[in-house]
Amino acid sequence: MEIELKPEEISSIEKTINWILPGCQLFYRDTDADIDVYQSYPIGSIIRAGFFVDVTAKTAKPTKKVRYIIGSAHCAKLYEVAQDEDMKRWRLCTLHFNSYFKVIDVYEKGGVTQIFLLHIPYQSLPFFRAEHSFNFVQGISQINLVEVARKSLDAKLEMEVFPDTSEPDLLERMEMPIGIDNNGNPFSLNFAMPSEEIKPLSDAIRELGEDLDSINYPMDMA
């Protein structure tokens, strides 16, 4: 039986899809942090980054035992604007600390556990709490995103590690688990306001990631 949607619900879903899919790319973050993966990242759950998340757009074989593969259309590509040669070599990118993700898949192969996260907008959290919301997104995209993510790891396990992405300074930036605080607890899903100290950086990351659409802010801020 088809579910009849109200016009405002259709409009909301359209805005969500238009925020997620056009320009969506895959980004990577490797860590050896001590994580109970299946407890911290149950498939279908939603997490909030909680801190600025450094990732790379350049990768091959994982450098660590856990790999995050993140689908996002709103990741700030620092390497495109930075004067820092390390950032350019690393293809360094950053996700805002108020980034929300749906855990799509957990895949283990070759001693590596890969966690697939999809970047979703704040106002769509109620939609993505629904059991079959991701199936809807895959249907719209006409791509099996889980299969793409798994084949990515399969292929990269056959490669050599890129020397650039195995440098200690980059690995240190990517060590902390996404969505988990220093005590091993998940960050609150509450939208967090930036302090005055980090607001300039917060605004810059939003702008660089083309993340200014009102759908990614609370209604009273939109």
C-alpha positions in Angstrom: 0.0 0.0 0.0 1.4 3.4 -1.0 1.7 6.0 1.7 0.1 9.3 0.7 2.4 12.2 1.5 1.3 15.7 2.3 2.7 18.5 0.1 4.9 19.8 2.9 6.3 16.3 3.4 7.1 16.0 -0.2 8.8 19.4 -0.2 10.8 18.4 2.8 12.0 15.1 1.2 12.9 17.0 -2.0 15.0 19.4 0.0 16.7 16.6 1.9 17.6 14.7 -1.3 18.9 17.9 -3.0 21.1 18.5 0.1 22.6 15.0 0.2 23.0 13.8 -3.3 24.2 16.5 -5.8 28.0 16.6 -5.4 28.2 13.8 -2.9 31.7 12.4 -2.6 33.5 9.8 -0.5 36.0 10.9 2.2 38.1 8.8 4.4 39.5 8.7 8.0 41.6 5.9 9.4 42.2 5.2 13.1 43.5 2.6 15.6 41.4 4.1 18.4 39.9 1.5 20.8 36.3 1.4 19.6 33.5 -1.1 20.3 32.3 -0.6 16.7 29.0 -2.5 17.0 28.1 -0.8 20.2 29.1 2.7 19.1 27.9 2.5 15.5 24.8 0.3 15.2 23.5 0.3 11.6 20.6 2.7 11.2 21.7 4.9 14.1 22.4 8.7 13.9 25.4 10.4 15.3 26.7 14.0 15.6 30.3 14.7 14.9 30.9 16.7 18.0 34.2 18.2 16.8 35.7 19.4 13.5 36.4 16.1 11.7 39.5 16.0 9.5 39.3 13.5 6.6 41.1 13.0 3.3 39.9 12.8 -0.2 43.1 10.8 -1.1 43.4 7.2 0.0 44.3 3.7 -1.0 45.0 0.8 1.4 43.9 1.6 5.0 46.7 2.7 7.3 44.8 1.6 10.5 42.4 -1.1 11.6 39.3 1.1 11.4 38.3 3.1 8.3 35.4 5.6 8.2 34.1 6.1 4.6 31.9 9.2 4.6 29.5 10.2 1.8 29.1 14.0 1.9 28.3 16.9 -0.4 29.2 19.4 2.2 32.8 18.7 3.3 35.1 21.7 3.4 38.0 21.0 1.0 40.8 22.8 2.9 43.4 21.6 0.4 41.9 23.7 -2.4 42.4 27.0 -0.5 45.2 26.3 2.0 48.7 27.6 1.5 50.0 24.7 3.6 51.8 22.2 1.5 51.0 19.3 3.9 47.2 20.0 3.6 47.5 20.0 -0.2 49.5 16.7 -0.2 47.1 15.1 2.2 44.0 16.3 0.3 42.8 17.4 3.7 39.1 18.2 4.2 37.0 19.0 7.3 33.4 18.4 8.3 31.7 20.8 10.7 31.2 19.7 14.4 27.5 19.9 13.9 27.6 17.4 11.1 25.1 14.6 11.5 25.5 11.1 10.0 23.4 8.0 9.6 25.3 4.8 10.1 24.7 2.9 6.9 27.0 -0.1 7.0 29.7 -1.8 9.0 31.9 -4.1 6.8 34.9 -6.2 7.9 37.6 -7.5 5.5 41.3 -8.1 5.6 41.6 -7.1 9.3 40.0 -3.8 8.6 36.5 -2.6 9.9 34.9 -0.1 7.6 32.1 2.2 8.9 30.0 3.8 6.3 28.5 7.2 7.3 26.1 9.3 5.2 26.1 13.1 5.9 22.5 14.2 6.5 20.9 17.6 7.3 19.7 18.6 10.8 16.1 19.1 9.9 15.8 15.7 8.4 16.8 13.8 11.5 13.1 12.7 12.1 13.0 11.3 8.5 16.3 9.4 8.9 15.2 7.8 12.2 12.7 5.8 10.1 13.8 2.3 9.4 13.6 2.4 5.6 14.8 6.0 5.0 18.1 5.0 3.5 16.4 2.6 1.1 14.5 5.6 -0.2 17.7 7.6 -0.7 19.3 4.7 -2.6 16.1 4.4 -4.8 16.4 8.1 -5.7 20.1 7.9 -6.5 19.6 4.6 -8.4 22.9 3.5 -6.9 23.6 0.8 -4.3 25.7 2.9 -2.0 26.5 0.1 0.4 27.9 -1.9 -2.5 29.9 1.0 -3.7 31.4 1.5 -0.2 32.2 -2.2 0.2 33.8 -2.5 -3.2 35.9 0.6 -2.4 37.5 -1.2 0.6 37.8 -4.4 -1.5 39.8 -2.6 -4.2 41.9 -0.5 -1.8 43.0 -3.5 0.2 44.8 -4.6 -3.0 46.7 -1.3 -3.2 49.7 0.0 -1.4 49.3 2.6 1.3 49.8 6.1 0.0 52.9 7.5 1.8 51.2 10.9 2.2 48.3 9.4 4.1 50.4 7.4 6.4 52.3 10.4 7.8 52.1 10.7 11.6 50.8 14.3 11.6 47.8 13.4 9.5 47.1 10.2 11.4 47.1 12.1 14.7 44.5 14.5 13.2 42.3 11.5 12.4 42.8 9.4 15.5 39.7 10.4 17.5 36.5 8.4 16.7 33.7 10.3 15.0 30.8 11.1 17.3 32.4 9.8 20.5 33.8 12.0 23.3 37.0 11.4 25.3 35.0 9.2 27.8 33.8 6.9 25.0 30.2 8.3 25.1 28.3 9.5 22.1 27.9 13.3 21.6 24.5 14.7 22.2 22.4 15.1 19.0 21.5 18.6 20.2 22.6 21.3 17.8 25.6 23.0 19.4 26.3 26.7 19.1 29.9 27.7 18.4 31.7 29.7 21.0 32.8 33.2 20.1 36.4 31.8 19.9 35.7 29.3 17.2 32.8 31.0 15.4 35.1 32.4 12.6 36.4 28.9 11.9 32.9 27.5 12.2 31.6 30.0 9.6 34.5 29.4 7.3 34.0 25.6 7.3 30.3 26.1 6.6 31.0 28.5 3.7 33.7 26.4 2.2 31.6 23.3 2.4 28.6 25.1 0.8 26.7 24.3 3.9 24.6 27.4 4.4 21.2 26.0 3.5 18.6 26.5 6.2 17.7 22.7 6.2 20.9 22.1 8.2 20.0 24.5 11.0 17.3 24.4 13.6 14.0 26.0 12.5 14.4 29.0 14.7 17.9 29.7 13.1 16.8 29.2 9.5 
